[in-house]
Amino acid sequence: MPTKSFQKQFEDLEKIVAGFETGKFDLDEGLEKFEEGLKMATELKKRLKDAENKLEQIKVKFGNEESVNGNQ
C-alpha cells in the first residue's frame, strides 16, 4: 500500500483532533483515535525532519559549489 501524502495524513490527523474537540468519540473510540493520532503525529514529525535534513543537504551542496566556483 502506498504511503499517504503528507497533506492527506495531516488532514486525517486534523479530523481526529476535530473529533476530540467536538466530543465525537466515546471513551473506547477516543483511546483508539488518540493512539492513532499519536502515530500519525510521530510519522508527520519524522517526515518533516527528513525534509528539513534534505533541504540542509541541498543548501550545503549548492553552498559548496558556489564556494568552489567563486575561487576559480
Buried (B, 14 or more C-beta within 10 A) or exposed (E): EEEEEEEEBBEBBEEBEEBEEEEEBEEEEBEEBEEEBEEBBEBBEEBEEEEEEEEEEEEEEEEEEEEEEEEE
